[in-house]
Structure formats: C-alpha cells, structure tokens
Amino acid sequence: MTAVPVMIGVRPPDVARDEVGGALVDTHGRVHRDLRISLTDRCSLRCTYCMPEQGNEWLARSSILTLDEIVEVARVAASAGITTFRLTGGEPLLRADIVDVVRRLARISGPDGAPVEIAMTTNGIRLPEFLPGLIDAGLQRLNISIDTLRRDRFRELTRRDRLDDVLDGIAAAAASGLRPLKLNAVAMRGVNDDELVELVEFAIGHGAQLRFIEQMPLDAGHTWDRSSMVTRDEILHALSERWDLTAVPGRGGAPAERWSIDGGPHTVGVIASVTAPFCGDCDRLRLTADGQLRNCLFSTTEYDLLPVLRTGHGDADVDRMLRACVRGKLPGHAINDPSFLQPARGMNAIGG
C-alpha cells in the first residue's frame, strides 16, 4: 500500500509500508512533539476572520472521528514522541463528550512512561460549566480567545452578543489555578488596534499572558487582505509606548515570541506567522475532526486516516501514515511567496 498526500477533498487510498519506530522527524530535521486535535468544525461564534455568518457547509457527522478513533491516533502518536495534545475546533466545548476526551487522552503515556500534556484552545463560552470536570479529567493548560473588550465591537466581530459569557469563562479559568493561562487576540487594523494596551492590562489583571496573533489567510471566504493585518513590529511599537519590553530567550518550538513587561514577572507574546515566520522550529502536526492529518496550518494537502481507522488496519498503519505526513512537510508555509495558495478549508475546519 502507498501513502500519498492528497489535495483537499480527495481521499488517499492506502498507506505506505515504511519502517515503523523512532521519533517523528521530517526531512529538514524537525522533531515533532505537538499534535493539535480538532474535535469539531462547529462554533458558537462567527468571527469575521474565520467563517461566514450563514451558509456554512459543516462536516458530515458520519465523518467526525469517534472518541475511540481519536484515542487510537493519539496513543500511536505518543508512542512516536508526541508529548502534547492540544484540543481545538471550531469550539471544542461544543463536543458532548469533551470531558471523556480529556480523561481518555490524559491516561496516555509516552515511551519513557511520562504522561502526555493536555491543553485546549477555546472561546471560553462554556468554561464555567465544564471547567471543574475538565480539570478533574486531566486538563493542564488553557488558551482563550478574546479579541476585544468592547461589547459593540465584540458583537460586530463575532456576530454574536456573547461577550459576558466569554468574560465569565476567563474569570473561571483565572480562578481555577490553571497556569500558564493564555489569552489570544487577533490584531486587526481599524477593528481592535486601539485596544492593544487595554487587552494586555486585562490579561495581567487575570494572571494571564496576552498573545497577539497576526491575522492570517485562513478565513473560509478567502477575503484576507495583508493591508488589514497589524504586524508584529506595529504591535511591539504600540506596547513599547506603555511599557519597557525585554525579549525572553529560549523560545524553542513555541509559536509565540515573548517579552517581559517592565522587567517582569508579566509577559506578552506575539505570534507573527506572516512577517516573522518560525517554520524552521515548527514541531506541530494537526488532526482535523474528520480524520485528516495535516503537517502545516497552511498545507494544501492532507493525509486521510479514516480508511486506516475504519477498515481494520492496526497501529502500525496509523504510525506509517503519521510518518508519511511528517516526511511530506515543506520547509515553510510560503505566505510571502507569490505562488502561495490559501488552504481550501477555513480555520474552523482545520483546527487552531
């Protein structure tokens, strides 16, 4: 059987019988330790930079990975050196079995016997309801999205009047003791670029680190415009007018560069995928809710695990597919190249 990458929407028929075992190392020497697992493409918000308000074509429920299938992939990935599972969506808290997902994944250990780390990215809306159960199940880290603190802007940006629910979720997370707690904000020109300092102050007040994200070409409508993106340098300039920023060394494979604020202990991060790509240190793979492996957020190819999981193949075949996906990883995403093609899927269907 041969493992082949496939253009979005086309299913590869089978899996290569390559050598199994060892770490997941691509042809550029990058060792992969992080698997982002999307649990659903559905979301309780309709952020303008992510998905349209109406007319969304949702994944067929029959194609969504079951809990047992997610655990099978995660178990094989952990045996190959994956140490962190980050649960994403859409909105992961819309999945009815979310606590069971965390509990089952938290029981997985790597080859050295060390348990994996379970993290989640969420819009926070259902956190007060689910957080105690999630922590008890083994959740260790949280990222919560909050792009604006102003009600009118929030409603316009997300097309939903749910700011109070998000703020309640952040308050619950801050009170829980889960640390580090990170708040994510996409910086957008003419939308929230006058709130950058205010957002950092809000994060500090909740014992959290604010991470600004450059707006990326991942919207389902393909309307991304580079001129509307607030760059890393612009973000740092705005913050430097309020605080003294000092670069924090030791970034490793983390997507965010960090700066200490007035000497610490608080920090602020910037994820500059467009103007300061960090592809050379990327250690992440992605699993979509419908069982597609992706080796880059911006990839135009996917590796289809559904036939492997649903036609009687074993762990070795899942491992071979993981390795085929890693081997196919390019040196970078090429956003700044004239030949760049935006992925067909929107961010909600890829997973954050």
ZAKE-819719 format. One record per residue (C-alpha): residue number from 1; residue in one letter; x, y, z negated. Coordinates in Angstrom, 3 decimals. Each point is the difference from the previous one (the first is absolute). Last residue first. Example, Ala and Ser with C-alpha at 12.3 -4.5 7.8 and 13.67 -1.06 7.14 Angstrom:
! residues 2
r k = 2 r = S X = 13.670 Y = -1.060 Z = -7.140
r k = 1 r = A X = -1.370 Y = -3.440 Z = -0.660
//
This chain:
! residues 352
r k = 352 r = G X = -6.385 Y = 26.113 Z = -15.694
r k = 351 r = G X = -1.896 Y = -2.759 Z = 1.811
r k = 350 r = I X = -0.297 Y = -0.468 Z = 3.767
r k = 349 r = A X = -3.780 Y = 0.283 Z = 0.335
r k = 348 r = N X = -0.328 Y = 3.152 Z = -2.139
r k = 347 r = M X = 3.062 Y = 1.510 Z = 1.692
r k = 346 r = G X = -1.609 Y = -0.132 Z = 3.430
r k = 345 r = R X = 0.674 Y = -2.839 Z = 2.399
r k = 344 r = A X = 1.186 Y = 0.597 Z = 3.557
r k = 343 r = P X = 3.447 Y = 0.985 Z = -1.230
r k = 342 r = Q X = 1.285 Y = 3.326 Z = 1.404
r k = 341 r = L X = 2.385 Y = -0.408 Z = 2.917
r k = 340 r = F X = 3.441 Y = 1.607 Z = -0.101
r k = 339 r = S X = 1.699 Y = 0.378 Z = 3.410
r k = 338 r = P X = 0.916 Y = 3.653 Z = -0.595
r k = 337 r = D X = 2.021 Y = -1.108 Z = -3.066
r k = 336 r = N X = -0.627 Y = 1.777 Z = -3.307
r k = 335 r = I X = -2.364 Y = -2.660 Z = -1.291
r k = 334 r = A X = 2.591 Y = -2.641 Z = 0.949
r k = 333 r = H X = -1.037 Y = -2.469 Z = -2.756
r k = 332 r = G X = 3.521 Y = -1.228 Z = -0.746
r k = 331 r = P X = 2.510 Y = -2.840 Z = 0.399
r k = 330 r = L X = -2.668 Y = -2.314 Z = 1.449
r k = 329 r = K X = -1.440 Y = -2.931 Z = -1.932
r k = 328 r = G X = -0.419 Y = -3.165 Z = 2.061
r k = 327 r = R X = 2.164 Y = -2.102 Z = -2.295
r k = 326 r = V X = -2.230 Y = 0.920 Z = -2.950
r k = 325 r = C X = -3.151 Y = -1.132 Z = 1.816
r k = 324 r = A X = 1.635 Y = -3.275 Z = 1.047
r k = 323 r = R X = 1.121 Y = -0.529 Z = -3.581
r k = 322 r = L X = -3.512 Y = 0.482 Z = -1.374
r k = 321 r = M X = -1.353 Y = -2.332 Z = 2.684
r k = 320 r = R X = 2.534 Y = -2.665 Z = -0.919
r k = 319 r = D X = -0.952 Y = 0.273 Z = -3.677
r k = 318 r = V X = -3.684 Y = -0.418 Z = 0.805
r k = 317 r = D X = 0.921 Y = -3.095 Z = 2.035
r k = 316 r = A X = 2.039 Y = -1.429 Z = -2.877
r k = 315 r = D X = -2.904 Y = 0.588 Z = -2.391
r k = 314 r = G X = -2.260 Y = -2.330 Z = 1.952
r k = 313 r = H X = -2.125 Y = 0.002 Z = 3.141
r k = 312 r = G X = -3.567 Y = -1.272 Z = -0.277
r k = 311 r = T X = -1.797 Y = 2.179 Z = 2.506
r k = 310 r = R X = -1.110 Y = 2.917 Z = -2.156
r k = 309 r = L X = 3.207 Y = 1.462 Z = -1.425
r k = 308 r = V X = 2.159 Y = -0.333 Z = 3.109
r k = 307 r = P X = -2.846 Y = 1.080 Z = 2.267
r k = 306 r = L X = -0.542 Y = 3.079 Z = -2.216
r k = 305 r = L X = 3.676 Y = 0.963 Z = -0.228
r k = 304 r = D X = 0.092 Y = 2.188 Z = 3.109
r k = 303 r = Y X = 3.238 Y = 1.901 Z = 0.503
r k = 302 r = E X = -0.585 Y = 3.639 Z = 0.973
r k = 301 r = T X = 1.373 Y = 2.360 Z = 2.615
r k = 300 r = T X = -0.396 Y = 3.760 Z = 0.452
r k = 299 r = S X = 2.002 Y = 0.676 Z = -3.166
r k = 298 r = F X = -0.397 Y = 3.343 Z = -1.752
r k = 297 r = L X = -0.267 Y = -1.313 Z = -3.569
r k = 296 r = C X = 2.795 Y = -2.407 Z = 0.827
r k = 295 r = N X = 0.513 Y = -3.774 Z = -0.228
r k = 294 r = R X = -3.681 Y = -0.830 Z = 0.354
r k = 293 r = L X = -1.598 Y = -3.339 Z = -0.880
r k = 292 r = Q X = -3.653 Y = -0.398 Z = 1.024
r k = 291 r = G X = -2.334 Y = -1.871 Z = -2.320
r k = 290 r = D X = -3.255 Y = 1.912 Z = 0.295
r k = 289 r = A X = 0.628 Y = 2.197 Z = -3.062
r k = 288 r = T X = 3.349 Y = 1.007 Z = 1.432
r k = 287 r = L X = 3.283 Y = -1.365 Z = -1.327
r k = 286 r = R X = 2.874 Y = 2.474 Z = -0.025
r k = 285 r = L X = 3.763 Y = -0.361 Z = -0.295
r k = 284 r = R X = 2.343 Y = 2.293 Z = -1.874
r k = 283 r = D X = 3.753 Y = 0.264 Z = -0.652
r k = 282 r = C X = 0.707 Y = 3.237 Z = 1.903
r k = 281 r = D X = 3.533 Y = 1.292 Z = -0.570
r k = 280 r = G X = 0.857 Y = 0.987 Z = 3.580
r k = 279 r = C X = -3.579 Y = 1.103 Z = 0.594
r k = 278 r = F X = 0.333 Y = 2.967 Z = -2.364
r k = 277 r = P X = -1.321 Y = 2.623 Z = 2.410
r k = 276 r = A X = 0.680 Y = 3.672 Z = -0.837
r k = 275 r = T X = -2.340 Y = 2.133 Z = 2.152
r k = 274 r = V X = -2.790 Y = -2.521 Z = 0.625
r k = 273 r = S X = 0.053 Y = -2.474 Z = -2.889
r k = 272 r = A X = 0.660 Y = 2.745 Z = -2.542
r k = 271 r = I X = -1.282 Y = -1.514 Z = -3.239
r k = 270 r = V X = 0.661 Y = 2.730 Z = -2.554
r k = 269 r = G X = 0.257 Y = -0.548 Z = -3.757
r k = 268 r = V X = -0.296 Y = 2.162 Z = -3.101
r k = 267 r = T X = 1.684 Y = -0.627 Z = -3.348
r k = 266 r = H X = -0.613 Y = 0.744 Z = -3.669
r k = 265 r = P X = 2.682 Y = -0.610 Z = -2.625
r k = 264 r = G X = 1.547 Y = 2.093 Z = 1.304
r k = 263 r = G X = 2.661 Y = 2.577 Z = 0.897
r k = 262 r = D X = -2.434 Y = 2.697 Z = 1.083
r k = 261 r = I X = -1.949 Y = -2.550 Z = 2.048
r k = 260 r = S X = 1.946 Y = -3.090 Z = 1.026
r k = 259 r = W X = -0.124 Y = -0.793 Z = 3.701
r k = 258 r = R X = -1.024 Y = -3.250 Z = 1.649
r k = 257 r = E X = 0.222 Y = -1.380 Z = 3.537
r k = 256 r = A X = -2.967 Y = -2.260 Z = 0.585
r k = 255 r = P X = -0.123 Y = -3.160 Z = 2.124
r k = 254 r = A X = 1.952 Y = -2.098 Z = -2.521
r k = 253 r = G X = 2.610 Y = -2.291 Z = 1.581
r k = 252 r = G X = 2.893 Y = 1.300 Z = -2.101
r k = 251 r = R X = -0.697 Y = 3.489 Z = -1.361
r k = 250 r = G X = 2.991 Y = 0.003 Z = -2.352
r k = 249 r = P X = 0.573 Y = 3.718 Z = -0.470
r k = 248 r = V X = -2.548 Y = 2.539 Z = -1.299
r k = 247 r = A X = 0.264 Y = 3.329 Z = 1.862
r k = 246 r = T X = -0.212 Y = 3.066 Z = -2.241
r k = 245 r = L X = -2.901 Y = 2.453 Z = 0.270
r k = 244 r = D X = -0.146 Y = 3.307 Z = -1.915
r k = 243 r = W X = -3.660 Y = 0.910 Z = -0.196
r k = 242 r = R X = -2.588 Y = 2.482 Z = 1.321
r k = 241 r = E X = 1.514 Y = 1.317 Z = 3.242
r k = 240 r = S X = 1.682 Y = -3.367 Z = 0.375
r k = 239 r = L X = -3.417 Y = -1.647 Z = 0.352
r k = 238 r = A X = -0.826 Y = 1.989 Z = 3.143
r k = 237 r = H X = 3.441 Y = -0.624 Z = 1.511
r k = 236 r = L X = -0.211 Y = -3.717 Z = -0.782
r k = 235 r = I X = -3.335 Y = -0.321 Z = 1.787
r k = 234 r = E X = 1.237 Y = 1.985 Z = 2.995
r k = 233 r = D X = 3.106 Y = -2.169 Z = 0.245
r k = 232 r = R X = -2.039 Y = -3.209 Z = -0.124
r k = 231 r = T X = -2.271 Y = 1.235 Z = 2.764
r k = 230 r = V X = -3.616 Y = 1.144 Z = -0.141
r k = 229 r = M X = -1.729 Y = -1.656 Z = 2.957
r k = 228 r = S X = -2.514 Y = 2.006 Z = 1.997
r k = 227 r = S X = 2.547 Y = 0.684 Z = 2.774
r k = 226 r = R X = 0.634 Y = -3.735 Z = 0.424
r k = 225 r = D X = -3.598 Y = -0.562 Z = 1.090
r k = 224 r = W X = -1.756 Y = -3.233 Z = -0.847
r k = 223 r = T X = -3.281 Y = -0.450 Z = 1.910
r k = 222 r = H X = 0.350 Y = -3.747 Z = 0.572
r k = 221 r = G X = -3.600 Y = -0.594 Z = -1.172
r k = 220 r = A X = 0.970 Y = -2.833 Z = -2.346
r k = 219 r = D X = 2.559 Y = 2.202 Z = -1.717
r k = 218 r = L X = 3.506 Y = -1.429 Z = -0.349
r k = 217 r = P X = 2.222 Y = 2.671 Z = 1.544
r k = 216 r = M X = 1.552 Y = 1.094 Z = -3.324
r k = 215 r = Q X = -0.618 Y = 2.895 Z = -2.394
r k = 214 r = E X = 3.112 Y = 0.490 Z = -2.119
r k = 213 r = I X = -0.624 Y = -1.483 Z = -3.415
r k = 212 r = F X = 0.377 Y = 1.874 Z = -3.283
r k = 211 r = R X = 0.631 Y = -2.115 Z = -3.078
r k = 210 r = L X = -1.153 Y = 1.356 Z = -3.362
r k = 209 r = Q X = 1.449 Y = -1.892 Z = -2.972
r k = 208 r = A X = -2.375 Y = -0.617 Z = -2.886
r k = 207 r = G X = -0.203 Y = 0.820 Z = -3.701
r k = 206 r = H X = -3.448 Y = 1.521 Z = 0.503
r k = 205 r = G X = 1.061 Y = 3.632 Z = -0.498
r k = 204 r = I X = 2.969 Y = -0.627 Z = 2.253
r k = 203 r = A X = -2.360 Y = -1.101 Z = 2.765
r k = 202 r = F X = -2.133 Y = 3.135 Z = -0.314
r k = 201 r = E X = 3.107 Y = 2.203 Z = 0.078
r k = 200 r = V X = 1.123 Y = -1.785 Z = 3.169
r k = 199 r = L X = -3.410 Y = 0.534 Z = 1.599
r k = 198 r = E X = 0.011 Y = 3.704 Z = -0.903
r k = 197 r = V X = 3.452 Y = 0.456 Z = 1.527
r k = 196 r = L X = -1.130 Y = -1.526 Z = 3.301
r k = 195 r = E X = -3.417 Y = 1.686 Z = 0.064
r k = 194 r = D X = 0.587 Y = 2.592 Z = 2.752
r k = 193 r = D X = 0.865 Y = -2.769 Z = 2.479
r k = 192 r = N X = -3.438 Y = -1.528 Z = -0.578
r k = 191 r = V X = -1.889 Y = 0.437 Z = 3.274
r k = 190 r = G X = 1.693 Y = 2.641 Z = 2.137
r k = 189 r = R X = 2.963 Y = -2.280 Z = 0.606
r k = 188 r = M X = -0.449 Y = -3.442 Z = -1.487
r k = 187 r = A X = 2.002 Y = -1.685 Z = -2.779
r k = 186 r = V X = -1.208 Y = -3.541 Z = -0.667
r k = 185 r = A X = -0.156 Y = -0.433 Z = -3.773
r k = 184 r = N X = 0.893 Y = -3.127 Z = -1.987
r k = 183 r = L X = -0.176 Y = -0.209 Z = -3.791
r k = 182 r = K X = 2.406 Y = -2.385 Z = -1.708
r k = 181 r = L X = -0.189 Y = -1.651 Z = -3.416
r k = 180 r = P X = 3.284 Y = -1.546 Z = -1.108
r k = 179 r = R X = -1.318 Y = -1.173 Z = -2.309
r k = 178 r = L X = -3.280 Y = -1.583 Z = -1.025
r k = 177 r = G X = -0.798 Y = 1.460 Z = -3.428
r k = 176 r = S X = -3.737 Y = -0.256 Z = 0.493
r k = 175 r = A X = -0.787 Y = 3.631 Z = -0.837
r k = 174 r = A X = 1.564 Y = 1.275 Z = 3.224
r k = 173 r = A X = -1.848 Y = -2.649 Z = 2.023
r k = 172 r = A X = -3.328 Y = 0.942 Z = -1.568
r k = 171 r = A X = 0.650 Y = 3.694 Z = 0.651
r k = 170 r = I X = 0.861 Y = -0.776 Z = 3.620
r k = 169 r = G X = -3.228 Y = -1.940 Z = 0.405
r k = 168 r = D X = -2.043 Y = 2.808 Z = -1.552
r k = 167 r = L X = 1.659 Y = 2.433 Z = 2.429
r k = 166 r = V X = -0.961 Y = -2.259 Z = 2.922
r k = 165 r = D X = -3.605 Y = -0.194 Z = -1.204
r k = 164 r = D X = -0.159 Y = 3.781 Z = -0.467
r k = 163 r = L X = 1.295 Y = 0.499 Z = 3.552
r k = 162 r = R X = -2.693 Y = -2.215 Z = 1.528
r k = 161 r = D X = -2.003 Y = 2.326 Z = 2.262
r k = 160 r = R X = 0.729 Y = -1.932 Z = 3.223
r k = 159 r = R X = 1.203 Y = 1.156 Z = 3.415
r k = 158 r = T X = 3.562 Y = -0.664 Z = -1.212
r k = 157 r = L X = 1.544 Y = 3.301 Z = 1.168
r k = 156 r = E X = -3.135 Y = 2.143 Z = -0.151
r k = 155 r = R X = -1.118 Y = -1.357 Z = -3.369
r k = 154 r = F X = 3.499 Y = 0.290 Z = -1.436
r k = 153 r = R X = 0.338 Y = 3.515 Z = 1.337
r k = 152 r = D X = -3.250 Y = 1.106 Z = -1.614
r k = 151 r = R X = 0.905 Y = -1.655 Z = -3.287
r k = 150 r = R X = 3.479 Y = 1.375 Z = -0.338
r k = 149 r = L X = 2.642 Y = -2.296 Z = -1.505
r k = 148 r = T X = 1.364 Y = -1.119 Z = 3.356
r k = 147 r = D X = 1.771 Y = -2.960 Z = 1.565
r k = 146 r = I X = -0.506 Y = -2.598 Z = -2.741
r k = 145 r = S X = 1.011 Y = -3.615 Z = 0.707
r k = 144 r = I X = 0.779 Y = -2.248 Z = -2.959
r k = 143 r = N X = 3.081 Y = -2.211 Z = -0.248
r k = 142 r = L X = -0.084 Y = -2.586 Z = -2.777
r k = 141 r = R X = 2.481 Y = -2.416 Z = -1.565
r k = 140 r = Q X = -0.091 Y = -3.130 Z = -2.171
r k = 139 r = L X = -3.200 Y = -1.924 Z = 0.756
r k = 138 r = G X = 0.077 Y = -3.310 Z = -1.923
r k = 137 r = A X = -3.552 Y = -1.251 Z = -0.496
r k = 136 r = D X = -0.378 Y = 1.924 Z = -3.280
r k = 135 r = I X = 1.018 Y = 3.154 Z = 1.846
r k = 134 r = L X = -2.563 Y = -0.670 Z = 2.723
r k = 133 r = G X = -2.741 Y = -0.739 Z = -2.517
r k = 132 r = P X = 0.600 Y = 3.249 Z = -1.874
r k = 131 r = L X = 0.232 Y = 1.923 Z = 3.311
r k = 130 r = F X = -3.224 Y = -1.184 Z = 1.635
r k = 129 r = E X = -2.766 Y = 2.375 Z = -1.036
r k = 128 r = P X = 2.121 Y = 3.085 Z = -0.703
r k = 127 r = L X = 1.893 Y = -0.729 Z = 3.254
r k = 126 r = R X = -2.977 Y = 0.069 Z = 2.343
r k = 125 r = I X = 0.731 Y = 3.323 Z = 1.735
r k = 124 r = G X = 3.786 Y = -0.188 Z = -0.316
r k = 123 r = N X = 0.797 Y = 0.484 Z = 3.691
r k = 122 r = T X = 2.164 Y = -3.093 Z = -0.296
r k = 121 r = T X = 3.547 Y = -1.286 Z = 0.514
r k = 120 r = M X = 0.783 Y = -3.076 Z = -2.088
r k = 119 r = A X = 3.034 Y = -1.671 Z = -1.545
r k = 118 r = I X = 0.734 Y = -3.578 Z = -1.087
r k = 117 r = E X = 3.581 Y = -0.967 Z = -0.824
r k = 116 r = V X = 1.074 Y = -3.610 Z = 0.575
r k = 115 r = P X = 0.888 Y = -2.280 Z = -2.890
r k = 114 r = A X = 3.633 Y = -1.063 Z = -0.458
r k = 113 r = G X = 0.586 Y = -3.739 Z = 0.419
r k = 112 r = D X = 3.123 Y = 0.451 Z = 2.103
r k = 111 r = P X = -1.765 Y = -1.266 Z = 3.120
r k = 110 r = G X = -2.763 Y = 2.577 Z = -0.466
r k = 109 r = S X = -3.022 Y = -0.222 Z = -2.253
r k = 108 r = I X = -3.728 Y = 0.174 Z = 0.683
r k = 107 r = R X = -2.427 Y = 0.332 Z = -2.925
r k = 106 r = A X = -0.520 Y = 3.706 Z = 0.708
r k = 105 r = L X = -1.445 Y = -0.886 Z = 3.407
r k = 104 r = R X = -2.849 Y = -2.026 Z = -1.518
r k = 103 r = R X = -0.892 Y = 2.660 Z = -2.574
r k = 102 r = V X = 0.196 Y = 2.882 Z = 2.477
r k = 101 r = V X = -2.268 Y = -1.737 Z = 2.514
r k = 100 r = D X = -2.354 Y = -1.068 Z = -2.803
r k = 99 r = V X = -0.360 Y = 3.639 Z = -1.068
r k = 98 r = I X = -0.699 Y = 1.039 Z = 3.609
r k = 97 r = D X = -2.695 Y = -2.639 Z = 0.588
r k = 96 r = A X = -2.672 Y = 2.458 Z = 1.151
r k = 95 r = R X = 2.323 Y = 1.876 Z = 2.359
r k = 94 r = L X = -0.986 Y = 3.659 Z = -0.106
r k = 93 r = L X = 2.868 Y = 0.626 Z = -2.444
r k = 92 r = P X = 2.457 Y = -0.573 Z = 2.854
r k = 91 r = E X = -1.068 Y = 3.162 Z = 1.863
r k = 90 r = G X = 0.896 Y = -0.208 Z = 3.651
r k = 89 r = G X = 2.073 Y = -1.776 Z = -1.128
r k = 88 r = T X = 2.993 Y = -0.553 Z = -2.270
r k = 87 r = L X = 1.467 Y = -2.513 Z = -2.429
r k = 86 r = R X = 3.769 Y = 0.278 Z = -0.439
r k = 85 r = F X = 1.794 Y = -3.310 Z = -0.537
r k = 84 r = T X = 3.554 Y = 0.296 Z = -1.269
r k = 83 r = T X = 2.807 Y = -2.574 Z = -0.235
r k = 82 r = I X = 0.091 Y = -1.502 Z = 3.493
r k = 81 r = G X = 2.981 Y = -2.357 Z = 0.052
r k = 80 r = A X = -0.982 Y = -2.897 Z = 2.262
r k = 79 r = S X = -1.793 Y = -1.893 Z = -2.809
r k = 78 r = A X = -1.953 Y = 3.185 Z = -0.624
r k = 77 r = A X = -1.152 Y = 0.055 Z = 3.633
r k = 76 r = V X = -1.187 Y = -3.622 Z = -0.230
r k = 75 r = R X = -2.033 Y = 0.801 Z = -3.128
r k = 74 r = A X = -1.368 Y = 3.187 Z = 1.525
r k = 73 r = V X = -1.173 Y = -1.763 Z = 3.155
r k = 72 r = E X = -1.749 Y = -2.716 Z = -2.022
r k = 71 r = V X = -1.461 Y = 2.540 Z = -2.437
r k = 70 r = I X = -1.540 Y = 2.017 Z = 2.826
r k = 69 r = E X = -1.483 Y = -3.162 Z = 1.499
r k = 68 r = D X = -1.498 Y = -1.080 Z = -3.348
r k = 67 r = L X = -1.541 Y = 3.445 Z = -0.483
r k = 66 r = T X = -1.573 Y = -0.139 Z = 3.431
r k = 65 r = L X = 1.418 Y = 1.950 Z = 2.922
r k = 64 r = I X = -2.506 Y = 2.110 Z = 1.899
r k = 63 r = S X = -0.763 Y = -1.435 Z = 3.446
r k = 62 r = S X = -3.478 Y = -1.291 Z = -0.880
r k = 61 r = R X = -0.884 Y = 3.446 Z = -1.351
r k = 60 r = A X = 0.555 Y = 1.482 Z = 3.448
r k = 59 r = L X = 2.256 Y = 3.041 Z = -0.234
r k = 58 r = W X = -1.864 Y = 3.279 Z = 0.030
r k = 57 r = E X = -0.597 Y = 2.109 Z = 3.097
r k = 56 r = N X = -0.430 Y = 3.509 Z = -1.343
r k = 55 r = G X = -2.694 Y = 2.080 Z = 1.686
r k = 54 r = Q X = -0.298 Y = 2.632 Z = -2.690
r k = 53 r = E X = 2.239 Y = 2.234 Z = -2.107
r k = 52 r = P X = 3.087 Y = -0.737 Z = 2.083
r k = 51 r = M X = 3.104 Y = -1.519 Z = -1.588
r k = 50 r = C X = 3.413 Y = 0.874 Z = -1.448
r k = 49 r = Y X = 0.960 Y = 3.676 Z = 0.351
r k = 48 r = T X = -3.610 Y = 1.139 Z = -0.527
r k = 47 r = C X = -0.412 Y = -1.956 Z = -3.221
r k = 46 r = R X = -3.204 Y = -2.041 Z = 0.075
r k = 45 r = L X = -0.381 Y = -1.180 Z = -3.610
r k = 44 r = S X = -1.464 Y = -3.173 Z = -1.564
r k = 43 r = C X = 2.237 Y = -2.156 Z = 2.165
r k = 42 r = R X = -0.217 Y = -3.130 Z = 2.111
r k = 41 r = D X = 3.016 Y = -1.583 Z = 1.709
r k = 40 r = T X = 0.275 Y = -2.620 Z = -2.719
r k = 39 r = L X = 2.600 Y = -1.795 Z = -2.135
r k = 38 r = S X = 3.160 Y = 1.422 Z = 1.577
r k = 37 r = I X = 3.107 Y = -1.703 Z = -1.381
r k = 36 r = R X = 3.243 Y = 2.008 Z = 0.061
r k = 35 r = L X = 2.923 Y = -2.413 Z = -0.386
r k = 34 r = D X = 3.255 Y = 1.295 Z = -1.490
r k = 33 r = R X = 3.376 Y = -1.793 Z = -0.252
r k = 32 r = H X = 1.347 Y = -0.028 Z = 3.552
r k = 31 r = V X = 3.774 Y = -0.047 Z = 0.503
r k = 30 r = R X = 1.160 Y = 2.323 Z = 2.797
r k = 29 r = G X = 2.990 Y = -1.316 Z = 1.961
r k = 28 r = H X = -0.956 Y = 1.443 Z = 3.380
r k = 27 r = T X = -1.144 Y = -3.368 Z = 1.406
r k = 26 r = D X = -2.466 Y = -0.349 Z = -2.854
r k = 25 r = V X = 0.586 Y = -1.710 Z = -3.344
r k = 24 r = L X = -2.786 Y = -1.855 Z = -1.821
r k = 23 r = A X = 2.044 Y = -1.911 Z = -2.585
r k = 22 r = G X = 0.770 Y = -3.690 Z = 0.255
r k = 21 r = G X = -2.011 Y = -2.923 Z = 1.311
r k = 20 r = V X = -1.527 Y = -1.349 Z = 3.218
r k = 19 r = E X = 1.855 Y = -0.494 Z = 3.276
r k = 18 r = D X = -2.186 Y = 0.724 Z = 2.949
r k = 17 r = R X = -2.967 Y = -2.000 Z = 1.197
r k = 16 r = A X = -1.758 Y = 2.879 Z = 1.711
r k = 15 r = V X = -3.680 Y = 0.627 Z = -0.715
r k = 14 r = D X = -3.093 Y = -0.253 Z = 2.180
r k = 13 r = P X = -2.647 Y = 1.595 Z = 2.175
r k = 12 r = P X = 0.752 Y = 3.703 Z = -0.490
r k = 11 r = R X = -3.314 Y = 1.874 Z = -0.212
r k = 10 r = V X = -0.624 Y = 3.117 Z = 2.081
r k = 9 r = G X = -1.693 Y = 3.007 Z = -1.643
r k = 8 r = I X = 3.170 Y = 1.994 Z = -0.551
r k = 7 r = M X = 2.755 Y = -1.139 Z = 2.342
r k = 6 r = V X = 1.506 Y = -3.296 Z = -1.008
r k = 5 r = P X = 3.263 Y = -1.057 Z = -1.537
r k = 4 r = V X = 0.809 Y = -3.581 Z = 0.846
r k = 3 r = A X = 0.609 Y = -2.999 Z = -2.180
r k = 2 r = T X = 0.473 Y = -3.107 Z = 2.130
r k = 1 r = M X = -1.208 Y = -3.537 Z = -0.690
//
